[in-house]
Amino acid sequence: MSPMTPARVTGTPGRTRVLVVGGGITGLAAAHRLRERLGPDAEIIVAEQSMRLGGKIRTVDFAGRPVETGAESLLAARPEAIGLARAVGLGDAIVHPANLKPALSIGGRLVDFPAGHMMGIPGDPADVAALADAKERPDNGLPILEPGADMSVGALVRERLGDEVLDRLVAPMLAGVYAGDVDRLSVRAVMPQLAAALERHARLTEAVAEIKRPTPVAPPAGVASDASPQTGAASPHLNPTPAASDPAPRDGAASPRLQGAKPVFATIDGGLNRLVTATSAAARAEIRLGMTVRELRQTPYGWEAIAGPVPDPIKITADALVIAVPASPAAELLRAVEPQAAAALSGVAYASVALAAFAFDRLELPERSGFLTPASDGKTVKAATFASQKWPHLGRRRQIVRVSMGRLGEEALLQYDDATLAKTALRELGEHLGQRLPDPVEQRIDRWGGALPQYTPGHLTRVAAAREALGDHRRIAIAGAAVDGVGIAACVASGRSAAEAIADQILADSR
Ligand SMILES: Cc1cc2nc3c(=O)[nH]c(=O)nc-3n(C[C@H](O)[C@H](O)[C@H](O)COP(=O)(O)OP(=O)(O)OC[C@H]3O[C@@H](n4cnc5c(N)ncnc54)[C@H](O)[C@@H]3O)c2cc1C
């Protein structure tokens, strides 16, 4: 079908039609699950504003290799993303990172990221003594969090373990996933397992130690995700195997020790675009590219969406809707439908990042997967991934390095031209590595404006309230990184769960 088919969408009478708004991995996972639940006759339409599917997933040919310009890894410790890859026929293409240790760049030196921590918070202050003064402040004997309460990660760690642990360990870890401000990130949303433990512990280190302690019985398959959609973010930069100390967010993931040698992270040989394409194909959905959905109306029979170009809009009627777009367009769409849900979504801020990729013909890199940097070092580069070392399937014929720049509040960075960003990235990369770098044989800059949602304290409560308000309307569901977690695995879980809710209602009504 032509991406911009101008004809009105009229549909086939009697056939159930579901409109999925947003062709990122959330929308595609929802479409795929809807197909499984509703069968071959259902009409599933995916309306995507841009001219390609995938959203924050985009693989390009770079220096002759399939290199990711956005998300690069799947959390394999929870089942959803890997499960989807297998379900759409990519089981044989799942590959894992090399067993290389990640590093922290401190004072111009790359040092090992300490073991035994959760997102940089140590279970034992002694583990991080070489890097930060982590003596825990005296406690008052009361649990740190009251049931259901929330606070920022920054306030929690600074109060209990001090500035150095926050700045050198926790902030770089969280910057790797959210590019966020630790003082604005919700503990309950970004580390739900820790939040639950804080309801039982008066000491932060004890709560972390409890979570890191191996439990005698391995959880059954499917439980490894902690059933929490908020987890599942994979650091775009450092995804070591469990044998290495693991700075990537694994909150909610089963302890690596429970999984034997099973790696925590994975990707798809040939690029994550393959997951996008294969999911779309398996969903057998009608894909409409260049189709911005601008307005939603509830009708006595279902929903009406106004989409397409403003001068020549088209009307799409549907029995049900899955909204799988970022917070701001989602809020816009919901404003006339359910203002309370719209208000909850419009409060979600987003951070922007720029990624530089370099290919070098000859470059000796440390045997690591990459490094993170503390924000306080005043540099633009916040992390680097030695992609060709980290991912053996890329091969080392050329060294490919991805450098990430930009944290929340540094949006102006994206305004610099490509040459300036590449020059800055290259200069700082050389400083972190302590060597003058050769000229790259290929380079590219990718800007991701407003790409990473920031879950501030109370996020989960606001999302729950939005969903409750939407519950008054039939056959509409919200899903995706705006609400349920930034990681691809979390997005797949979110899309699938929206599809389940919609399919349950449709099937119940048809009985
Ligand atoms: C640089 C970067 C690196 C990352 N690295 C990782 C990683 O290594 N591992 C990991 O697990 N996660 C990573 N993430 C996070 C992850 O990629 C995203 O959170 C996830 O892909 C979001 O999927 P989504 O479908 O919810 O949203 P999106 O990917 O944002 O898709 C939403 C889609 O909706 C479309 N849209 C918006 N408005 C409308 C409208 N009105 N009508 C129709 N369509 C509309 C958009 O064009 C877009 O295609 C990374 C993110 C970034 C930015």
The ligand as an SDF file (V2000), in Angstrom:
LIG
                    3D

 53 58  0  0  0  0  0  0  0  0999 V2000
   19.3210    7.3840   21.9940 C   0  0  0  0  0  0  0  0  0  0  0  0
   18.4810    6.3280   22.6770 C   0  0  0  0  0  0  0  0  0  0  0  0
   19.0580    5.1400   23.0610 C   0  0  0  0  0  0  0  0  0  0  0  0
   18.2780    4.1670   23.6910 C   0  0  0  0  0  0  0  0  0  0  0  0
   18.8560    2.9760   24.0220 N   0  0  0  0  0  0  0  0  0  0  0  0
   18.0950    1.9840   24.4960 C   0  0  0  0  0  0  0  0  0  0  0  0
   18.6470    0.6800   24.6560 C   0  0  0  0  0  0  0  0  0  0  0  0
   19.8170    0.4180   24.3460 O   0  0  0  0  0  0  0  0  0  0  0  0
   17.8310   -0.2980   25.1250 N   0  0  0  0  0  0  0  0  0  0  0  0
   16.5160   -0.0470   25.4490 C   0  0  0  0  0  0  0  0  0  0  0  0
   15.8320   -0.9810   25.8810 O   0  0  0  0  0  0  0  0  0  0  0  0
   15.9590    1.1700   25.2720 N   0  0  0  0  0  0  0  0  0  0  0  0
   16.7140    2.1830   24.8000 C   0  0  0  0  0  0  0  0  0  0  0  0
   16.1610    3.4040   24.5660 N   0  0  0  0  0  0  0  0  0  0  0  0
   14.7370    3.6140   24.8860 C   0  0  0  0  0  0  0  0  0  0  0  0
   13.7940    2.9720   23.8630 C   0  0  0  0  0  0  0  0  0  0  0  0
   14.3710    2.9630   22.5910 O   0  0  0  0  0  0  0  0  0  0  0  0
   12.4790    3.7350   23.7760 C   0  0  0  0  0  0  0  0  0  0  0  0
   11.9880    4.0710   25.0450 O   0  0  0  0  0  0  0  0  0  0  0  0
   11.4270    2.9100   23.0370 C   0  0  0  0  0  0  0  0  0  0  0  0
   11.9220    2.4780   21.7860 O   0  0  0  0  0  0  0  0  0  0  0  0
   10.1620    3.7450   22.9040 C   0  0  0  0  0  0  0  0  0  0  0  0
    9.2120    3.0400   22.1350 O   0  0  0  0  0  0  0  0  0  0  0  0
    7.7320    3.5940   21.9630 P   0  0  0  0  0  0  0  0  0  0  0  0
    7.1060    2.8030   20.8930 O   0  0  0  0  0  0  0  0  0  0  0  0
    7.0340    3.6570   23.2840 O   0  0  0  0  0  0  0  0  0  0  0  0
    7.9100    5.1160   21.5050 O   0  0  0  0  0  0  0  0  0  0  0  0
    8.5910    5.6990   20.1970 P   0  0  0  0  0  0  0  0  0  0  0  0
    9.7310    4.8870   19.7760 O   0  0  0  0  0  0  0  0  0  0  0  0
    8.7950    7.1390   20.5230 O   0  0  0  0  0  0  0  0  0  0  0  0
    7.4540    5.5630   19.0860 O   0  0  0  0  0  0  0  0  0  0  0  0
    6.3390    6.3900   19.0650 C   0  0  0  0  0  0  0  0  0  0  0  0
    5.9500    6.6330   17.6070 C   0  0  0  0  0  0  0  0  0  0  0  0
    4.7740    7.4310   17.5750 O   0  0  0  0  0  0  0  0  0  0  0  0
    4.8710    8.2950   16.4500 C   0  0  0  0  0  0  0  0  0  0  0  0
    3.9210    9.4000   16.6760 N   0  0  0  0  0  0  0  0  0  0  0  0
    4.0410   10.4430   17.5350 C   0  0  0  0  0  0  0  0  0  0  0  0
    2.9480   11.2000   17.4670 N   0  0  0  0  0  0  0  0  0  0  0  0
    2.0960   10.6420   16.5780 C   0  0  0  0  0  0  0  0  0  0  0  0
    0.7970   10.9560   16.1040 C   0  0  0  0  0  0  0  0  0  0  0  0
    0.1220   12.0060   16.5520 N   0  0  0  0  0  0  0  0  0  0  0  0
    0.2470   10.1450   15.1690 N   0  0  0  0  0  0  0  0  0  0  0  0
    0.9050    9.0590   14.6980 C   0  0  0  0  0  0  0  0  0  0  0  0
    2.1330    8.7090   15.1270 N   0  0  0  0  0  0  0  0  0  0  0  0
    2.7290    9.4730   16.0560 C   0  0  0  0  0  0  0  0  0  0  0  0
    6.3230    8.7030   16.4220 C   0  0  0  0  0  0  0  0  0  0  0  0
    6.6980    9.1780   15.1520 O   0  0  0  0  0  0  0  0  0  0  0  0
    7.0070    7.4060   16.8150 C   0  0  0  0  0  0  0  0  0  0  0  0
    7.3960    6.6390   15.6980 O   0  0  0  0  0  0  0  0  0  0  0  0
   16.9030    4.4010   23.9390 C   0  0  0  0  0  0  0  0  0  0  0  0
   16.3230    5.6100   23.5430 C   0  0  0  0  0  0  0  0  0  0  0  0
   17.0980    6.5650   22.9080 C   0  0  0  0  0  0  0  0  0  0  0  0
   16.4570    7.8500   22.4730 C   0  0  0  0  0  0  0  0  0  0  0  0
  1  2  1  0
  2  3  1  0
  2 52  2  0
  3  4  2  0
  4  5  1  0
  4 50  1  0
  5  6  2  0
  6  7  1  0
  6 13  1  0
  7  8  2  0
  7  9  1  0
  9 10  1  0
 10 11  2  0
 10 12  1  0
 12 13  2  0
 13 14  1  0
 14 15  1  0
 14 50  1  0
 15 16  1  0
 16 17  1  0
 16 18  1  0
 18 19  1  0
 18 20  1  0
 20 21  1  0
 20 22  1  0
 22 23  1  0
 23 24  1  0
 24 25  2  0
 24 26  1  0
 24 27  1  0
 27 28  1  0
 28 29  2  0
 28 30  1  0
 28 31  1  0
 31 32  1  0
 32 33  1  0
 33 34  1  0
 33 48  1  0
 34 35  1  0
 35 36  1  0
 35 46  1  0
 36 37  1  0
 36 45  1  0
 37 38  2  0
 38 39  1  0
 39 40  1  0
 39 45  2  0
 40 41  1  0
 40 42  2  0
 42 43  1  0
 43 44  2  0
 44 45  1  0
 46 47  1  0
 46 48  1  0
 48 49  1  0
 50 51  2  0
 51 52  1  0
 52 53  1  0
M  END
$$$$
